[in-house]
Amino acid sequence: MQKIVEFFIRTANAFDVDGALSLFASDAVIDDVSVGDAFVGQDGVRNYLERFFVGYHTKSRLLSLEGPDNLNATVRLDFTGDFGHEIGVLKIAVNADGLIERIDADLE
């Protein structure tokens, strides 16, 4: 899980949407309470990355990663960008193929 999270941060910080998207299953869901919407499938995830990472020039820094196993983790990130500064929590679930199938996101 550590490698997946580190690759996600690296590609998102580089605004490499295709690189970040390669981590997600075709039917992945990002449910972000802080924006009040769920983003479904590759098109939805792409939209999320383009709007909230590229669009706001978001840079992320890993604060902590805790998980009960290799398929689930809770990640705390420090976000900075055009919006200012926030701390976010991502609950990430990975499928048996090692692809992200779900992220439940919120801000602290």
Rosetta blueprint (number, residue, H / E / L):
1 M L
2 Q H
3 K H
4 I H
5 V H
6 E H
7 F H
8 F H
9 I H
10 R H
11 T H
12 A H
13 N H
14 A L
15 F L
16 D L
17 V H
18 D H
19 G H
20 A H
21 L H
22 S L
23 L L
24 F E
25 A E
26 S E
27 D E
28 A E
29 V E
30 I E
31 D E
32 D E
33 V L
34 S L
35 V L
36 G L
37 D E
38 A E
39 F E
40 V E
41 G H
42 Q H
43 D H
44 G H
45 V H
46 R H
47 N H
48 Y H
49 L H
50 E H
51 R H
52 F H
53 F H
54 V H
55 G L
56 Y L
57 H L
58 T L
59 K E
60 S E
61 R E
62 L E
63 L E
64 S E
65 L E
66 E E
67 G E
68 P E
69 D E
70 N L
71 L L
72 N E
73 A E
74 T E
75 V E
76 R E
77 L E
78 D E
79 F E
80 T E
81 G E
82 D L
83 F L
84 G E
85 H E
86 E E
87 I E
88 G E
89 V E
90 L E
91 K E
92 I E
93 A E
94 V E
95 N L
96 A L
97 D L
98 G L
99 L L
100 I E
101 E E
102 R E
103 I E
104 D E
105 A E
106 D E
107 L E
108 E L
